[in-house]
């Protein structure tokens, strides 16, 4: 009997855990979703890597929105979900590596693209800023304090997810091991 090489229960479980952690109260912009998407791209089969984060977002968005009494879905979500798909794409560049430097570097790139894309979407979709270059610059400037939290959460949660996966793939799920022992 041939085992399905795409079946990675530890990686899938950690991805789902990231979505569940999103539901725990947290400071704004300090959530595991960017890290979860990056991790999914690196450790899940390609179809799972793109589908699982989208499905988890679609499932958890209404729950999170109910906490804040805001609509769960709007056209703005295209920017958010698109950014997470880019995170998965970035994660695909981490397949086959456990390099802390590469993982941390792409985590920083992931935080930056999330900041640029979602704040552009915020400027474009919401009425808070004039639809001018100056309005866009003001939108980005106002979002800078939130970027620190995004960057910190991406680095922390990325470290936790990739670290747990490295440890678990060495102790209980050797089939999911990414890098050979040094």
KEPA-575757 format. One record per residue (C-alpha): x, y, z; residue in one letter; residue number from 0. Coordinates in nm, 2 decimals. Example, Ala and Ser with C-alpha at 12.3 -4.5 7.8 and 13.67 -1.06 7.14 Angstrom:
REC       px       py       pz   code   pos
REC     1.23    -0.45     0.78      A     0
REC     1.37    -0.11     0.71      S     1
REM end
This chain:
REC       px       py       pz   code   pos
REC     0.00     0.00     0.00      X     0
REC     0.14     0.34    -0.10      X     1
REC     0.12     0.62     0.15      X     2
REC     0.00     0.96     0.03      X     3
REC     0.31     1.18     0.04      X     4
REC     0.08     1.48     0.06      X     5
REC    -0.08     1.37     0.39      X     6
REC     0.10     1.58     0.66      X     7
REC    -0.11     1.56     0.97      X     8
REC     0.13     1.75     1.20      X     9
REC     0.16     2.04     0.95      X    10
REC    -0.22     2.04     0.89      X    11
REC    -0.29     2.03     1.26      X    12
REC    -0.05     2.32     1.33      X    13
REC    -0.22     2.52     1.05      X    14
REC    -0.56     2.46     1.20      X    15
REC    -0.42     2.55     1.55      X    16
REC    -0.31     2.88     1.41      X    17
REC    -0.66     2.96     1.30      X    18
REC    -0.80     2.86     1.64      X    19
REC    -0.55     3.08     1.82      X    20
REC    -0.69     3.37     1.61      X    21
REC    -1.01     3.33     1.81      X    22
REC    -0.84     3.40     2.14      X    23
REC    -0.86     3.76     2.24      X    24
REC    -0.55     3.94     2.13      X    25
REC    -0.42     4.30     2.07      X    26
REC    -0.51     4.44     1.73      X    27
REC    -0.28     4.32     1.45      X    28
REC    -0.12     4.06     1.67      X    29
REC    -0.26     3.74     1.52      X    30
REC    -0.12     3.42     1.38      X    31
REC    -0.28     3.43     1.04      X    32
REC     0.01     3.56     0.84      X    33
REC     0.25     3.31     1.00      X    34
REC    -0.01     3.04     0.95      X    35
REC    -0.03     3.12     0.58      X    36
REC     0.35     3.13     0.55      X    37
REC     0.37     2.80     0.73      X    38
REC     0.10     2.63     0.52      X    39
REC     0.28     2.73     0.21      X    40
REC     0.60     2.58     0.34      X    41
REC     0.47     2.26     0.48      X    42
REC     0.14     2.16     0.31      X    43
REC     0.07     2.02    -0.03      X    44
REC     0.01     2.30    -0.28      X    45
REC    -0.37     2.26    -0.29      X    46
REC    -0.39     2.24     0.09      X    47
REC    -0.15     2.53     0.13      X    48
REC    -0.39     2.77    -0.06      X    49
REC    -0.72     2.62     0.04      X    50
REC    -0.67     2.57     0.41      X    51
REC    -0.59     2.93     0.51      X    52
REC    -0.87     3.06     0.29      X    53
REC    -1.12     2.81     0.44      X    54
REC    -1.00     2.88     0.80      X    55
REC    -1.04     3.26     0.74      X    56
REC    -1.38     3.22     0.59      X    57
REC    -1.49     3.01     0.89      X    58
REC    -1.33     3.23     1.16      X    59
REC    -1.41     3.58     1.01      X    60
REC    -1.77     3.58     1.12      X    61
REC    -1.67     3.47     1.47      X    62
REC    -1.41     3.75     1.49      X    63
REC    -1.64     4.00     1.34      X    64
REC    -1.91     3.92     1.60      X    65
REC    -1.66     4.03     1.87      X    66
REC    -1.63     4.37     1.72      X    67
REC    -1.99     4.40     1.59      X    68
REC    -1.87     4.46     1.23      X    69
REC    -1.96     4.29     0.90      X    70
REC    -1.77     3.96     0.85      X    71
REC    -1.72     4.01     0.48      X    72
REC    -1.67     4.31     0.26      X    73
REC    -1.49     4.38    -0.07      X    74
REC    -1.20     4.49     0.15      X    75
REC    -1.15     4.12     0.24      X    76
REC    -1.01     4.07    -0.11      X    77
REC    -0.70     4.26     0.00      X    78
REC    -0.67     4.07     0.32      X    79
REC    -0.73     3.72     0.16      X    80
REC    -0.51     3.82    -0.13      X    81
REC    -0.23     3.91     0.11      X    82
REC    -0.26     3.57     0.28      X    83
REC    -0.24     3.40    -0.06      X    84
REC     0.09     3.59    -0.12      X    85
REC     0.20     3.46     0.22      X    86
REC     0.14     3.11     0.10      X    87
REC     0.33     3.18    -0.21      X    88
REC     0.62     3.31     0.00      X    89
REC     0.60     3.00     0.21      X    90
REC     0.64     2.78    -0.10      X    91
REC     0.99     2.93    -0.11      X    92
REC     1.06     2.76     0.23      X    93
REC     0.98     2.41     0.13      X    94
REC     1.27     2.18     0.21      X    95
REC     1.44     2.42     0.45      X    96
REC     1.45     2.48     0.82      X    97
REC     1.69     2.77     0.79      X    98
REC     1.60     3.02     1.07      X    99
REC     1.75     3.31     0.87      X   100
REC     1.54     3.23     0.55      X   101
REC     1.23     3.17     0.75      X   102
REC     1.27     3.48     0.96      X   103
REC     1.36     3.68     0.65      X   104
REC     1.05     3.57     0.46      X   105
REC     0.84     3.64     0.77      X   106
REC     0.96     4.00     0.76      X   107
REC     0.88     4.02     0.39      X   108
REC     0.54     3.87     0.46      X   109
REC     0.47     4.14     0.73      X   110
REC     0.57     4.41     0.48      X   111
REC     0.35     4.29     0.20      X   112
REC     0.06     4.25     0.44      X   113
REC     0.11     4.61     0.55      X   114
REC     0.13     4.75     0.20      X   115
REC    -0.16     4.55     0.05      X   116
REC    -0.41     4.58     0.33      X   117
REC    -0.35     4.94     0.40      X   118
REC    -0.38     5.02     0.03      X   119
REC    -0.71     4.83     0.04      X   120
REC    -0.82     5.02     0.35      X   121
REC    -0.74     5.35     0.18      X   122
REC    -0.92     5.24    -0.14      X   123
REC    -1.23     5.09     0.02      X   124
REC    -1.30     5.29     0.33      X   125
REC    -1.38     5.66     0.35      X   126
REC    -1.12     5.76     0.61      X   127
REC    -0.87     5.92     0.37      X   128
REC    -0.90     6.12     0.06      X   129
REC    -0.84     5.93    -0.26      X   130
REC    -0.52     6.12    -0.34      X   131
REC    -0.15     6.03    -0.31      X   132
REC    -0.14     6.24     0.01      X   133
REC    -0.44     6.05     0.14      X   134
REC    -0.26     5.72     0.07      X   135
REC     0.05     5.84     0.24      X   136
REC    -0.15     5.95     0.54      X   137
REC    -0.32     5.61     0.56      X   138
REC     0.02     5.43     0.55      X   139
REC     0.16     5.67     0.81      X   140
REC    -0.14     5.62     1.05      X   141
REC    -0.09     5.24     1.01      X   142
REC     0.28     5.24     1.12      X   143
REC     0.21     5.17     1.49      X   144
REC     0.01     4.86     1.39      X   145
REC     0.30     4.74     1.17      X   146
REC     0.51     4.67     1.48      X   147
REC     0.25     4.44     1.62      X   148
REC     0.21     4.26     1.28      X   149
REC     0.58     4.22     1.25      X   150
REC     0.62     4.09     1.61      X   151
REC     0.33     3.85     1.58      X   152
REC     0.45     3.72     1.24      X   153
REC     0.80     3.66     1.38      X   154
REC     0.67     3.50     1.70      X   155
REC     0.40     3.28     1.55      X   156
REC     0.63     3.18     1.26      X   157
REC     0.89     3.07     1.51      X   158
REC     0.64     2.88     1.71      X   159
REC     0.49     2.70     1.40      X   160
REC     0.81     2.62     1.23      X   161
REC     0.98     2.53     1.56      X   162
REC     0.70     2.30     1.67      X   163
REC     0.70     2.13     1.33      X   164
REC     1.07     2.08     1.33      X   165
REC     1.06     1.93     1.68      X   166
REC     0.75     1.71     1.61      X   167
REC     0.89     1.59     1.28      X   168
REC     1.20     1.47     1.47      X   169
REC     1.01     1.30     1.76      X   170
REC     0.67     1.17     1.65      X   171
REC     0.62     1.23     1.27      X   172
REC     0.95     1.15     1.10      X   173
REC     0.77     1.12     0.77      X   174
REC     0.72     1.50     0.78      X   175
REC     1.08     1.58     0.84      X   176
REC     1.20     1.86     0.62      X   177
REC     1.58     1.88     0.66      X   178
REC     1.83     1.60     0.72      X   179
REC     2.00     1.60     1.05      X   180
REC     2.32     1.80     1.05      X   181
REM end
